[in-house]
Amino acid sequence: ESGQKKQQKYRCFNHLSFLLSQPQGIGSPSVYHAVIVIFLEFFAWGLLTAPTLVVLHETFPKHTFLMNGLIQGVKGLLSFLSAPLIGALSDVWGRKSFLLLTVFFTCAPIPLMKISPWWYFAVISVSGVFAVTFSVVFAYVADITQEHERSMAYGLVSATFAASLVTSPAIGAYLGRAYGDSLVVVLATAIALLDICFILVAVPESLPEKMRPASWGAPISWEQADPFASLKKVGQDSIVLLICITVFLSYLPEAGQYSSFFLYLRQIMGFSSESVAAFIAVLGILSIIAQTIVLSLLMRSIGNKNTILLGLGFQILQLAWYGFGSEPWMMWAAGAVAAMSSITFPAVSALVSRTADADQQGVVQGMITGIRGLCNGLGPALYGFIFYIFHVELNELPMPESSSGGSKRKLNSIIPGPPFLFGACSVLLALLVALFIPEHTNLNVRSSNWKKHCGSHGHPHSPQAPGEAKEPLLQDTNV
């Protein structure tokens, strides 16, 4: 009897797997399907930029920055821990089902903003388990593109992410002022539902059927789901170690900055909702220009390593300006410098691509991606804690706005933005470490060990071409 039940269970699993594996959707799988999914998800969240800042302060009037850091930190850590497992499961069950899962749970907190703010922030934290849409999207793109097409396809996805955040905060701020935040929440919820419906109806499965196991019962090893697997290999080579330390020291303050900076502009520097939206739009446009035209010119003229050093120098200047700046114009000027600092991680990615052997690209990129994921959890919590210990609070802030701008809080601290100054010191250390990275030396990693590791960790039914695991360093960050 138990054997019959087991057979029925496997038949059910196989039938469901068969249904999900059918080429449902509109047309053949393409990069444009992935682009639309990303655009709709982050456009919905971009609309909520201004309302979220208001609700955050109203919900946590004391220790606002600390609570914001904890919320985003928990979300980042959960994403870091769950991303390898979700990636491994998507190799077995297909990309479409996990696109649906990640988008649904990432957008699930949106309608709760007006229903229950406490539940809204609680669900945001827990949703980090599934907030890995970009990882699944990159896997989707890797399934349907050749290796020489992948960089351009990843760039299109990353540019779409930036484009969704150029306009949506401004639209959300305008609708909130004209019709109230409730309408903005309803609109964001509708767009999130549209994204889910688009995945259900229009997105075809990208993973070839021959690459999947026969049933959902295929084993998933702990090595595949271990988020620290890539980090364990960092010390195997001195050059890899230097690159990873540089990434950690420079991205830790950037992750913290993304989690709290718009709140800082809104509540401490006195920016209005429209000014915050305009700041995001201008910074996004300048960053796109810097990562395309300027980066290309610098790579050709001064070389890969010097481009990294220049980007780190811009990041130090930007963070120091944020830390000591006490006037809105200083924030705008520092924002222009911040756009130039965005060239650092594409340059790091290019350096790794040029110096690593063909069969080690995915391993090295996986290390850097893992470190960035860890920073997405540690950075926000660290920034929130530093704001807390320096007593940068919002207790005295009146919430009403005038048409000319927000209410600027009196800055009691000698250093208006202590976490940003800490970040500048961290990036300075990264710059000193990066000086020792050779530009024209192959990564002498322990090739045999890494190949063995990759062979044991790879899915038996999902063989990858060399470099297929490579992902761009321009990932989604908490906004």
C-alpha positions in Angstrom: 0.0 0.0 0.0 2.8 2.4 0.9 4.5 1.6 -2.5 1.2 2.4 -4.4 0.9 5.7 -2.5 4.5 6.5 -3.4 3.9 5.7 -7.0 0.8 7.9 -7.1 2.8 10.7 -5.5 5.5 10.5 -8.1 2.8 10.4 -10.9 1.3 13.6 -9.5 4.6 15.3 -9.3 5.5 14.2 -12.9 2.1 15.4 -14.2 2.5 18.8 -12.6 6.1 19.0 -13.8 4.9 18.1 -17.3 2.2 20.8 -17.2 4.7 23.5 -16.1 7.3 22.3 -18.7 4.9 22.8 -21.7 5.9 25.7 -23.9 3.0 27.9 -22.7 3.3 31.6 -23.4 3.5 34.0 -26.3 6.2 33.2 -28.8 9.6 31.7 -28.1 11.5 32.6 -24.9 13.3 35.8 -25.4 15.2 38.5 -23.5 12.2 40.8 -23.9 10.1 38.5 -21.7 12.7 38.9 -19.0 12.9 42.7 -19.5 9.1 43.2 -19.2 9.1 41.1 -15.9 11.9 43.2 -14.4 10.4 46.5 -15.6 6.9 45.9 -14.1 8.2 44.6 -10.8 10.5 47.5 -10.1 8.2 50.1 -11.6 5.6 49.0 -9.0 8.1 49.4 -6.2 9.4 52.7 -7.6 6.0 54.2 -7.3 6.1 53.6 -3.6 9.4 55.4 -2.9 7.8 58.5 -1.4 4.9 56.8 0.4 7.3 54.2 2.0 9.5 57.0 3.5 6.4 58.6 5.1 5.0 55.3 6.4 8.4 54.3 7.7 8.7 57.4 9.9 5.1 57.2 11.1 5.5 53.5 12.0 8.8 53.9 13.8 9.0 57.6 15.0 11.8 56.6 17.3 15.0 55.0 15.9 13.7 55.2 12.3 17.1 54.7 10.7 17.9 51.7 13.0 14.6 50.0 12.2 15.0 50.7 8.5 18.5 49.2 8.6 17.3 46.1 10.4 14.4 45.6 8.0 16.5 45.9 4.9 19.3 44.0 6.6 17.1 41.0 7.4 15.8 41.0 3.9 19.3 41.2 2.4 20.6 38.3 4.5 17.6 36.1 3.7 18.1 36.8 0.0 21.8 35.9 0.3 21.0 32.6 2.1 18.1 31.6 -0.2 19.5 32.6 -3.6 21.6 29.4 -4.2 18.8 27.1 -3.2 16.3 28.9 -5.4 18.8 28.8 -8.3 19.3 25.1 -7.8 15.6 24.4 -7.7 15.0 26.4 -10.8 17.4 24.1 -12.6 15.1 21.2 -11.7 11.6 22.7 -11.9 12.2 25.4 -14.6 12.5 29.1 -14.6 8.9 30.2 -15.2 7.6 28.7 -11.9 10.3 30.5 -9.9 9.8 33.8 -11.8 6.2 33.5 -10.7 7.2 32.6 -7.1 9.8 35.4 -6.7 7.7 38.2 -8.2 4.6 37.2 -6.2 6.4 37.1 -2.8 8.5 40.2 -3.6 5.4 42.2 -4.4 3.2 40.7 -1.7 3.9 43.4 0.9 2.7 46.2 -1.4 -1.1 46.2 -0.6 -0.3 45.9 3.1 1.2 49.4 3.2 -2.2 51.0 3.9 -3.9 47.9 5.5 -1.3 47.4 8.3 2.1 49.2 8.2 3.5 46.8 10.8 2.6 43.8 8.7 3.9 45.6 5.7 7.5 46.0 7.1 7.4 42.5 8.6 6.4 40.9 5.3 9.1 43.0 3.5 11.7 41.4 5.8 10.5 37.9 5.4 10.0 38.3 1.6 13.8 38.4 1.3 13.6 34.6 1.1 12.1 35.0 -2.4 13.5 38.5 -3.3 15.9 37.1 -5.9 14.0 37.9 -9.1 17.2 39.0 -10.8 19.0 35.7 -10.2 16.2 33.8 -11.8 16.0 36.4 -14.7 19.7 36.1 -15.3 19.3 32.3 -15.4 16.4 32.7 -17.8 18.5 34.9 -20.1 21.4 32.5 -19.9 19.1 29.7 -21.1 18.2 31.5 -24.3 21.4 33.3 -25.3 24.7 32.3 -26.7 27.8 33.1 -24.6 28.8 36.0 -26.9 25.3 37.5 -26.6 25.1 37.3 -22.9 26.8 40.5 -21.9 24.6 42.6 -24.1 21.5 40.8 -22.8 22.5 41.3 -19.2 23.2 44.9 -20.0 19.7 45.3 -21.4 18.1 43.8 -18.3 20.2 46.0 -16.0 19.4 49.1 -18.1 15.7 48.2 -17.9 16.0 48.1 -14.1 17.5 51.5 -14.1 14.9 52.9 -16.5 12.0 51.6 -14.3 13.4 53.7 -11.4 14.0 56.8 -13.5 10.3 57.7 -13.9 8.3 55.7 -11.3 9.3 57.6 -8.1 8.4 60.9 -9.8 5.1 59.5 -11.0 4.3 58.1 -7.5 5.2 61.4 -5.8 3.0 63.4 -8.2 0.0 61.0 -7.8 0.4 60.9 -4.0 0.4 64.7 -3.8 -2.6 65.1 -6.2 -4.8 62.1 -5.2 -3.3 60.6 -2.0 -1.0 57.7 -1.2 -3.8 55.2 -1.3 -4.2 55.6 -5.0 -0.4 55.1 -5.4 -0.6 51.8 -3.4 -3.6 50.6 -5.5 -1.8 51.4 -8.7 1.4 49.7 -7.6 -0.7 46.6 -6.6 -2.4 46.6 -10.0 1.0 46.7 -11.8 2.3 43.9 -9.6 -0.7 41.8 -10.5 -0.2 42.6 -14.1 3.4 41.4 -13.8 2.1 38.1 -12.3 -0.5 37.7 -15.0 2.1 38.4 -17.7 4.3 35.6 -16.3 1.4 33.2 -16.2 0.1 33.9 -19.7 2.9 35.3 -21.8 6.2 34.1 -20.5 7.3 30.7 -22.0 9.6 28.3 -20.2 13.2 28.9 -21.1 14.9 25.8 -19.7 15.1 23.1 -22.3 13.3 19.9 -21.4 16.3 17.8 -22.1 18.2 19.7 -19.4 15.8 18.7 -16.7 15.5 15.5 -14.6 12.7 13.1 -15.2 10.8 14.1 -12.1 10.5 16.6 -9.3 12.2 14.1 -7.0 15.7 14.8 -8.3 18.1 15.3 -5.5 19.4 18.8 -4.5 22.6 18.5 -2.6 23.6 20.8 0.3 26.6 22.0 -1.7 24.3 23.4 -4.4 22.2 25.3 -1.7 25.1 26.4 0.4 25.3 30.3 0.2 28.8 30.2 1.6 30.2 27.7 -0.9 31.7 30.5 -3.1 33.0 32.4 -0.2 35.0 29.4 1.1 37.2 29.5 -2.0 38.2 33.2 -1.6 41.5 32.4 0.0 42.7 29.9 -2.6 44.5 32.6 -4.6 46.1 35.9 -3.6 44.7 37.9 -6.6 41.2 36.6 -6.1 41.5 37.5 -2.4 42.6 41.1 -3.2 39.6 41.5 -5.6 37.1 40.1 -3.1 38.4 42.3 -0.3 38.1 45.3 -2.6 34.6 44.4 -3.5 33.6 43.8 0.2 35.1 47.0 1.5 33.6 49.2 -1.3 30.2 47.5 -1.7 29.4 47.3 2.1 28.9 51.1 2.4 27.1 51.3 -1.0 24.6 48.7 0.1 24.0 50.6 3.4 23.7 53.8 1.5 21.0 52.5 -0.9 19.0 51.3 2.1 18.9 54.7 3.9 20.0 57.5 1.6 16.5 58.5 0.3 15.2 58.5 3.8 18.1 60.7 4.8 17.4 63.1 2.0 13.7 63.2 2.7 13.8 63.5 6.5 17.2 65.0 7.4 18.1 67.2 4.5 14.6 68.4 3.9 14.0 67.2 0.4 10.4 67.1 -0.8 8.9 63.9 -2.3 9.3 65.5 -5.8 12.9 66.4 -5.1 13.8 62.8 -4.0 12.1 61.5 -7.1 14.0 64.0 -9.3 17.3 63.0 -7.5 16.7 59.3 -8.3 15.9 60.1 -11.9 19.0 62.3 -12.5 21.2 59.9 -10.7 19.9 57.0 -12.7 20.4 58.8 -16.0 23.9 59.9 -15.1 24.8 56.4 -14.0 23.6 54.9 -17.3 25.8 57.4 -19.1 28.8 56.6 -16.8 28.4 52.9 -17.2 28.3 53.0 -21.0 30.0 55.9 -22.7 32.4 57.1 -19.9 33.3 53.5 -18.8 34.1 52.6 -22.4 36.3 55.6 -22.9 38.2 55.1 -19.6 38.8 51.4 -20.3 40.4 52.3 -23.6 42.4 55.3 -22.4 43.7 54.5 -18.9 43.2 50.7 -18.6 41.1 48.4 -16.5 42.9 48.7 -13.1 43.2 52.5 -13.2 39.5 52.7 -14.1 38.7 50.7 -10.9 41.0 53.0 -8.9 39.3 56.1 -10.4 35.9 54.8 -9.6 36.9 54.1 -6.0 38.3 57.6 -5.8 35.0 59.0 -6.9 33.2 56.9 -4.3 35.4 58.2 -1.5 34.7 61.8 -2.6 31.0 61.1 -2.9 30.6 59.5 0.6 32.7 62.2 2.3 30.6 64.8 0.7 27.4 63.1 1.9 28.9 62.8 5.3 30.0 66.4 5.8 27.3 68.0 3.5 24.7 70.1 5.3 22.9 71.8 2.4 20.7 70.3 -0.4 23.0 71.6 -3.2 25.8 69.5 -1.7 23.7 66.4 -2.0 23.0 67.1 -5.7 26.7 67.7 -6.4 27.7 64.6 -4.5 25.0 62.7 -6.5 26.8 63.6 -9.7 30.0 62.2 -8.3 28.1 59.1 -7.2 27.1 58.4 -10.8 30.8 58.4 -11.8 31.6 56.0 -8.9 29.2 53.5 -10.5 31.9 52.5 -13.0 33.8 50.5 -10.3 31.9 47.2 -10.4 31.6 46.9 -14.2 35.4 47.5 -14.3 35.9 44.8 -11.6 33.8 42.4 -13.6 35.7 43.2 -16.8 39.1 42.7 -14.9 37.9 39.2 -13.7 36.7 38.3 -17.2 40.0 39.2 -18.8 42.3 37.6 -16.2 40.5 34.5 -15.2 40.8 31.3 -17.3 37.8 30.4 -19.4 36.8 27.5 -17.1 37.0 29.6 -14.0 34.9 32.6 -15.0 31.7 31.4 -13.3 33.5 30.4 -10.1 35.2 33.8 -9.6 32.1 35.8 -10.6 30.2 33.6 -8.1 32.5 34.6 -5.3 32.1 38.3 -6.1 28.3 37.9 -6.4 28.2 36.1 -3.0 30.2 38.8 -1.3 27.8 41.5 -2.7 24.9 39.5 -1.5 26.4 39.3 2.0 26.9 43.1 1.9 23.3 43.6 1.0 22.5 42.1 4.4 25.3 43.6 6.5 25.4 47.1 5.0 21.8 48.3 5.8 22.1 47.0 9.4 25.5 48.6 9.9 24.3 52.0 8.6 21.2 51.9 10.8 23.3 51.1 13.8 25.7 53.9 13.2 22.9 56.4 12.8 21.5 55.1 16.1 24.8 55.4 18.1 25.4 58.9 16.8 21.8 59.9 17.8 20.7 60.9 14.3 17.0 60.5 14.9 13.7 62.0 13.6 11.9 62.6 16.8 11.6 66.4 16.3 10.6 66.2 12.6 7.2 67.6 11.6 5.8 65.7 8.7 3.8 68.3 6.7 5.4 69.6 3.5 5.2 72.8 1.7 5.1 73.1 -2.0 8.7 74.3 -2.0 10.2 71.4 -0.2 10.2 69.2 2.9 10.9 70.3 6.4 14.6 70.3 7.2 15.6 69.0 10.5 18.1 70.9 12.6 21.4 69.0 12.4 22.6 68.4 15.9 25.7 66.4 15.0 29.0 67.8 14.0 29.0 65.3 11.2 25.5 65.3 9.6 25.9 61.8 8.1 28.3 59.7 10.2 27.6 56.4 8.3 28.7 58.0 5.0 32.0 59.1 6.6 32.5 55.6 7.8 31.8 54.4 4.3 34.4 56.7 2.9 37.0 55.2 5.3 36.0 51.7 4.2 36.4 52.6 0.5 39.7 54.2 1.2 40.9 50.8 2.5 39.5 49.2 -0.6 41.5 51.6 -2.7 44.7 50.7 -0.9 44.0 47.0 -1.4 43.2 47.5 -5.1 46.6 49.1 -5.6 48.1 45.7 -5.2 45.9 44.0 -7.9 48.0 43.3 -11.0 46.3 44.3 -14.2 47.9 41.9 -16.7 48.3 38.7 -14.7 46.2 35.5 -15.0 44.4 34.4 -11.9 46.6 31.4 -10.8 43.8 29.7 -9.0 44.0 26.1 -8.0 42.4 25.0 -11.2 42.2 21.3 -10.4 40.5 21.9 -7.1 38.0 24.4 -8.5 37.2 22.2 -11.4 36.6 19.3 -9.0 34.4 21.6 -6.8 32.4 22.8 -9.8 32.0 19.3 -11.0 30.7 18.1 -7.7 28.4 21.1 -7.3 26.9 21.2 -10.7 23.5 19.7 -11.3 23.8 16.3 -12.9 21.1 17.2 -15.4 22.2 20.8 -16.1 25.7 20.8 -17.6 27.0 24.3 -18.2 29.3 25.7 -20.7 32.4 27.5 -19.3 31.4 30.9 -18.0 27.7 30.2 -18.1 27.3 31.0 -14.4 28.8 34.4 -15.0 26.5 37.2 -14.0 27.0 40.9 -14.2 27.8 42.7 -11.0 25.0 45.3 -11.7 22.3 43.6 -9.7 19.2 44.9 -8.1 19.7 46.7 -4.7 17.3 47.8 -2.1 15.8 51.2 -3.0 
